[in-house]
Amino acid sequence: MAHPDSFGAKRRLEVGGTSYTIFALDALRDRGFPGVDRLPFSLKILLENLLRLEDGRAVTAEDIAALAGWQPNSGADREIAFTPARVLLQDFTGVPVVVDLASMRDAIVALGGDPARINPLQRVDLVIDHSVQVDYYGRPDAFEKNVELEFERNRERYQFLRWGQQAFRNFRVVPPGTGIVHQVNLEYLASVVFQNEVDGELQAYPDTLVGTDSHTTMVNGLGVLGWGVGGIEAEAAMLGQPVAMLIPEVVGFRLTGRLREGATGTDLVLRVTQMLRERGVVGKFVEFYGTGLTGLPLAARATIANMAPEYGATMGFFPVDEETLAYLRFTGRDEHLVQLVEAYCKAQGLFRTDETPDPVFSETLELDLGDVEPSIAGPRRPQDRVPLRLAKADWEKNLSAMVPPEKRAATAVVGNGTSFELRHGSVVIAAITSCTNTSNPEVMLGAGLLARKAVERGLSTPPWVKTSLAPGSQVVTEYLAEAGLTPYLDRLGFQLVGYGCTTCIGNSGPLDPRISDAIRENDLVAVAVLSGNRNFEGRVNPDTRANYLASPPLVVAYALAGRIDIDFATEPIGTGSDGTPVFLADIWPSQAEVEEAIRTSVRSEMFRRKYADVFKGDERWRNLPTPSGDLFAWDPKSTYIKRAPYFDNLSLEPTPLTDIEGARVLVMVGDSVTTDHISPAGNISPNSPAGVWLREMGVAREDFNQYGARRGHDEVMVRGTFANIRLRNLLVPGSEGGVTRHLPDGEEMTIFDASLKYRAEGVPLIVLAGKEYGAGSSRDWAAKGVKLLGVRAVIAESYERIHRSNLVGMGVLPLQFLPGENRETLGLSGTEVYTIRGIAQGLAPRALLDVVARGDDGSERTFKVVCRIDTPVELDYYRHDGILPYVLRQIAAQPAS
């Protein structure tokens, strides 16, 4: 079909002897939209997407006009269709995506179709980075040992991904041991401007993406538009479905000045996260502007962009400027690409300078970088920033809330060779980890320089601290070695443990059993300090009840101190070999020292060399036997990979919607319940329903692996739903973990067992929740598992963006209490029988529905809720019982080509 080009935007752009077709934004200015020039940069990229993909159906001239005429805070609820240039996966979320695609192939065959029609239509890159665990640490062979274990545990998953690589078109896999997905994206995969042949023409357009990890936003620091989605949405995007979205409000965040001596990019992002959480930016774009950007290195921008999920925004965008071009050259991108990025962005008004007029934003806030001070965040949430100077006092306050006074003095002596004392506040994990900071040479070299100074003064790490170094890419270890800092990090126990997402995702590995036993037996509040982005309860390690985010240099500092209750300004971090006290200020590297280390140690050829064979993998990867064929041969004995159940007995037409009658509450929770609470990613307890099932399947305890690694098998994951050890189900007051009460008899049992009993009784289920339900990772299993438990609807005070859309994508109805109302104000105990009316007749986006809660005494309470199906396309997904059945039916209904 010919492109309508209603606004005459199609133009030619010549760059270095190559001619490109572009869709020029200034065509809109000439057609009566003068405000286009002052649109936020992020909206300009969305606008180009609509201009280029106008087809009169999914994208109309009216859609383009609506976005071109955007006015801040207009209250517009217009839906647009965004089609990303590519999709990015990591293996925890990528394996279930490939499982679903393989299952869809089986399903389309059952409907009489061709399996080859189930194929990614956009480029898909999967980076295996979430499967390495810190089992070995503090020893020279830790990396090699952990990689061996990774392949042993995940052999079946990796073979499955290799099958997918040959079975599906447009699907590439970056093998394990390469780096963290977002750093690989930043340093190699992202192009800023995409090149693609369309209808015989070479087009240039912005590089855009969606990714199945919430920290996909890290690439916003490079001027690339993209954000995290659930695996379900990503699959739809792969299969040609645009991402339906409401035109967003855009919050402008003005940066001025420069960071002061001693403050790092990590300190800056913790301050930004706190400010934006307080402002409230859920569902909005945040775009950074101002003269402070000019002196802000791209790695620091990427750090801020990375943590958009932590401050709640859809993304945190930095426009393309001279720093972007310098970074592309520095990381070894082709010179023609750099020239194309510059020419294209300048032609489209997408290039920022200090003279660029400020865009018009929905609202703004401002930060002078000179006001940023060293900080940590914790003990439970990334937004809970604490200035380092107040950290000890804040710890005391938090400890008082966690431990009754009579237990405040609890200690444990751990023996067996070396004896030491553990107490509340002992740091037992110190991890330089995660995508957030390990892309930043400033803080990584800063950690190495601090380690060198500490070793030179004779300091060492106490024996109870589990230390680890898990960089985001192989380039990091290259420049640490080049700077001569690796031996000092090794001396303090920060040996390389792997290239991947470790402690931040719950892959911290077990503590020494003696330490673990002492913590549990004495009910100690042990501490983890990590350079990550997530510190939710129960995520990092089951033995650490308090978890703090910190810059890599501060991770090393806390490892040396061995305790969180230290005031670095007034207390020594240790005693030097000469017997004198050593303070943190004595070993903290100056900004000049860090800059010199960067200048002399980080070189462009390192990136070119490390990424030259990025898809090749090591010998282990290349020697894995790989299944072949269009259809995957499922192994019924597998405990890792199983055909997805969502397509069983699927008909070509969906069944009509019905109201929810006679429902019971399976789980009732308070505020800030995260996707980690709903679908944990860490260790599988042997006594949990998932652990019991694995034992019944003949899996030894040491081979359980993590929940995240078993996301390709629904029998494990449905049993793991709501199985977080820190979940507080208010139906069972005072409890922690995956327990509930079966109603009306009140019998306590696991949530999974209760769901089976309700299913046998034909009782539909709901969840009652507070504010920020589903915060955290873009974990599709937090919606898939809930669906498989039999939950038909969730009623919450508010939702995090990705989880709400994931619920819709699985055919689970997200409902929201009216403003000022919640389960407490409505007097709901959770023991009532619930009926939800208005679904069968007249369901519409944002409609008001009636809920009737009938108590055991026959009394009834009726209240209204908002249907949080936000767009007409989402309503289509819900009518089809989820996005995947919807897409499958669309494909099956198309005539064979």
KOLKERO-653895 format. One record per residue (C-alpha): x, y, z. Coordinates in steps of 0.05 Angstrom, whole numbers, plus 5000, padded with zeros to 4 digits. Example, Ala and Ser with C-alpha at 12.3 -4.5 7.8 and 13.67 -1.06 7.14 Angstrom:
524649105156/527349795143/
//
This chain:
500050005000/502650694982/504551165038/499251725042/504252255063/498552735079/503453285101/508453245044/513953045092/517852565047/524752855031/531852645012/537952715056/545052635027/550452395076/557452195054/555251994984/549151605007/542051844994/536751705047/529251805048/526952175111/520252445135/521653165153/518553465215/518954175188/513653975137/508754015194/510954725212/509554915140/502654595145/500155015203/503554715264/508655245286/509254935355/513054335327/519754685336/518554755411/515954055423/520053635472/525353235434/522152585456/515452775426/518852985361/521452275354/514451995367/511752485315/516852255263/514551535277/507351725260/509352135198/513451555170/508451015186/501951365166/497450855133/490551125143/488750565191/493450465251/496251165240/491851705210/493052435190/488752615250/493552245297/499352635267/495753295274/493953135347/501153025366/503853595323/499054065359/500753795429/499354275486/501954155556/496753905606/491253935555/488053315586/488052985518/486752245519/488352115446/491351445432/497051365382/500450755353/508050735363/511950235322/519050135349/524849985302/527149395344/525848975406/530948825460/530648215506/534747925563/534647185578/530247175640/524747525601/527047285533/526246535546/518746595561/518047035499/521146495456/516945965492/510746375475/512846455402/514245705396/507545555430/504046025381/507045625324/503944995352/497345365362/496945635291/498244935265/492344695307/488145235273/490444995205/495645525192/503045555173/507945585232/512846005192/507946575195/509646655269/516047055261/518947705286/517748265236/522348745272/529648635291/530148265357/536548225399/536947785460/542847865508/544047295557/546147655620/541447475678/543446755691/550346805722/550346745798/555646935849/557046235876/564646335875/567746995896/574047285926/578646805887/582446845821/578246305787/571446575809/569546795738/571246125706/567745725761/561446145758/561146085682/561845325687/556045295736/551945765693/552545295633/551144685675/544744985704/542345315641/544444835586/537144665568/535145405565/541145585523/539845015474/532745275468/535145975452/539945695400/534045345369/530246005368/536146345334/535645875275/528045785275/526046525275/528047065226/530647735251/532647425317/539847485344/542847225409/548747535446/551746935484/553046915559/559247235588/559047835542/555848365585/549448655613/544048765561/543449525572/550849635568/551449215505/545749625477/549050275496/555950085472/554249685410/547049525389/544150235390/545250655328/541451295347/539351345274/536650705241/537750525168/532850055133/530649905062/523050005055/519549904988/526149954951/528350594986/533750685038/530451035096/533751385156/529751485219/530751495294/532950855329/527250675374/525750055415/521849705469/525349215515/523148675563/527248955619/524849585655/531949875651/531549895575/531150645588/538650665599/539450785524/535351435531/541951725554/544351635482/538451995453/534851345435/527351325449/525250685484/522550385548/521049735583/514949325568/512548645590/514548045549/507447995524/507548695494/514448565465/511947945430/506248345399/511148875376/515548335345/509448065308/507748745277/502849015329/504249755345/504749955417/498350315434/499550905479/496351555501/500152185481/504252295544/505452905586/512853095587/516353335650/522353775637/528153685685/533054275680/540254135699/545154705712/552254755740/557254195751/558153645802/562353835862/568753485882/567152815914/560152735883/559152195831/554152035777/551051535825/549852085877/546552495822/541851945801/539751805873/538052545881/534252555814/530451925833/528352225900/526152875868/522052545813/518752045860/516652615904/513952995844/510152395816/511752225744/508551545734/506251465662/509952095639/516152225598/521752585634/526452985589/532853305613/535053995588/539254585607/546554795606/548354265657/547953745602/553954025566/558953805618/555253165637/558752545609/554452065570/555751515621/552651955675/546752095630/545851355619/545951245694/540251745704/536351455645/537350755671/533450895735/527151155702/523350555731/525750755800/523151465793/516951195760/517251515691/516151165626/523151415607/528351935623/530652235557/537052615538/537152945469/542852825419/548553325423/556053365414/557152905473/552852375438/557152415376/563552375417/561051755453/559151405387/566151525360/569351325426/565650665429/567950475359/561750625316/562850705242/564651415222/559151435168/554051265222/556551845265/556052315206/548952065191/546852165264/549452885263/546453055195/539752725208/538753015277/540553715255/535953665194/530253445239/531153935296/533353365342/540353635359/541354015424/546254575437/546655085493/543255575446/537355125432/530855455458/527955065516/522254605494/515354715522/513954205577/507953995618/511654185681/518854295702/523554215759/530754415767/537154175800/543854525806/548953965799/553254325850/548054155903/548953405895/552553075953/554952365967/548951925985/546351225992/539150975985/535550466028/534250036065/528449816021/527050295964/531350645912/527951315923/529651325998/535951735990/540151886051/545952386049/552252016070/553352506127/546552276157/547051546140/548951296209/543151666243/538351426190/540650716201/539250766275/532251016261/530850456212/533649926258/529150166314/523250056268/525549356250/528049076317/524849146385/529149476439/530448826477/533748526415/537849126394/544348856424/543948176391/550447896365/553247246339/560346986341/562246586280/568046116288/571545566248/578645806237/577546556238/572746806292/568847446284/562647786311/556347926271/551148426295/545548856269/548449276213/554048816192/555348876118/555348166092/554748326017/558648875981/557448825906/559749245848/554149025802/548449215756/547449585692/546550255726/553650415747/558149905713/557650285647/560850895679/568450935677/568351505727/565451085784/568750425763/575750735760/574051125823/572750465858/579350185833/583150805855/580050775924/581950035929/589150195911/589650735964/586450276016/591349716001/597250186002/595150416071/594649696094/587049626098/583448976083/576348706079/573448366140/572147616131/564547656136/563748096074/561947746009/565148175956/564048145881/565548515816/560648395759/561848915704/556949085650/561748935594/568548635580/571249335565/570849505639/575848975660/580249195602/580849915627/581449705700/587349275680/590249815636/589950305695/593649795738/587849765788/585649035781/590848755831/588249235885/580949055874/583048325876/586748425942/580248685973/576248095946/573148455887/575247935836/571347865772/565447405783/561947475716/559447945663/552048005676/546448225722/548047905789/546448185859/541448695834/536848155805/537647685864/543347275835/547847455894/548846715909/548946405979/552746686038/557746256076/553045766112/556145956180/554346686168/547546516141/545946076201/548346596250/544047136218/537746696220/538846396289/539947086321/534847446277/540147956257/538848526208/544648406161/546148896105/547848886031/551049485997/550849455921/551949935863/545149735834/538350015822/533849545861/533849415936/526749165948/525448696006/527347975993/530648135926/538048175938/538947585985/534247236035/539347376091/539748126082/533848496110/536949176096/539749346027/542949996006/544650275937/551250645932/556550845882/562050335867/567250715909/562450725968/561249975959/568649875969/568650356028/562949976063/566449316048/572649576084/568549826143/564449186147/558549556178/553250046157/553050436222/559250846209/559851596203/565351656151/566652386169/568352256242/570051516247/576051166215/574550646162/580250226191/587250216219/593150276171/599249826172/602950376209/597850346265/594551016249/587051096236/585051156163/579051576145/574951536081/577352236062/584551976064/583351456009/577751785968/580551935898/580152655873/576452835809/583052995776/585652295791/579451985763/579652405700/587052235690/585451495696/579951555645/584451945597/590151445600/586450785607/579850785567/580950735492/576450675432/579850045405/577749675468/570549725446/572049535374/575948925396/571048675447/564948755402/568148485338/565147785348/559547955396/554847405371/560146855368/560746645441/565846205474/567245475461/561845245510/556645635472/558945425403/559144695422/552044645450/547944155409/542344545377/535344275358/532744465290/526044535253/520245035251/516844705310/520244585377/520343865403/517943965475/520743495527/515243285576/520543145629/523543845625/523144295686/525644905648/521744935583/514444765572/509344955519/505345555544/498145395566/495046045541/493245765473/490345095494/483744965458/483845655427/478045805380/478246295323/473046735357/473546975430/468146805480/463647385502/465647775564/461947635629/461247995695/465147715754/460347375802/461647075871/469147225873/473647135934/479947515952/486147085944/491147615967/490248286001/496348736006/498349446024/502349975987/508649895945/507749155930/512749025875/513148515819/518548185862/513148065915/508447785862/513447375823/520247315858/526547245816/531246965869/532346295903/526945765904/525645535975/525544775982/519144816023/515445275975/510344985926/515345075870/520844735910/516244155929/514244065855/521544075833/523343535884/517443125860/520343185790/526942905814/530843565815/536143585870/536144195916/542744445890/539844445819/533644855834/536845485803/532846135808/525646305793/528246765738/531846195703/525445775704/520846275671/520045815612/515945325653/509045525677/508544955729/514445265768/512345985758/505045915777/507345585842/512246155852/506946695845/506247095910/511646645939/516347215961/518747086032/517247816050/510147836022/505148066075/498247806057/493548196102/488547626100/493447276147/495447836196/502647806220/504747306167/510447346117/510846936054/506146596006/500346416052/492946586052/486346386082/481445966042/474546266050/469446196079/472445656124/478646076141/483645506133/490845746126/494645456067/499445666012/496746145960/497845625906/493945085944/488345565958/487845735884/487144995867/481644915919/477845535893/478545275822/475544605842/469744995874/468745425812/470346065850/473546655812/478847045849/480947775858/486748145890/485848765934/491849245936/494149935957/498350455921/503850315869/501649595858/506649245812/512449725821/519349485799/521549035743/517548935679/516148215699/510947895654/510447305701/507547765754/501447795707/502047095677/502446755745/496547145772/492446945711/494146205719/492246235793/485146415771/485247155787/480147525744/481248235770/485748665814/482949265852/488449745873/489350475891/494450575836/498850175789/505850215760/505350305685/508349655659/504749195707/497949505692/498949385618/501548675631/495148505670/490948735610/495648355564/493947715602/486447835605/486448035679/482248655693/485849225729/480949635769/482450265810/479050545872/476251235863/480651815890/480351835965/477651135971/481150485989/479549836023/480150166092/475550756077/470550276047/470949816107/473149206066/476048626105/477648186045/473147636071/467147866031/464247555967/465148035909/461148165846/463748635792/458448895744/458949275678/463948805644/458948425601/455249045577/458349695556/465549595579/469750175555/476650465570/476550825637/469250645649/466350645719/464249945742/460149745803/462949285856/458548945908/461948655969/457448196010/459548036081/458447376118/452647696155/449147856089/450648606091/452648916025/457249496008/457049775937/462450225908/464950445841/471850315810/475350565748/476750055694/484150145680/483749895609/486350545582/485750495506/481050185454/486649715432/487449465504/479949335505/480848895443/486348515480/481948415541/476048175498/480647645468/483047425538/489847725526/494448025475/497447375450/490847035433/488847685399/495147705356/494646965340/487447035317/489347625273/494847235240/490546605232/485047025200/489647315147/489646975079/495946585062/500746985020/
//
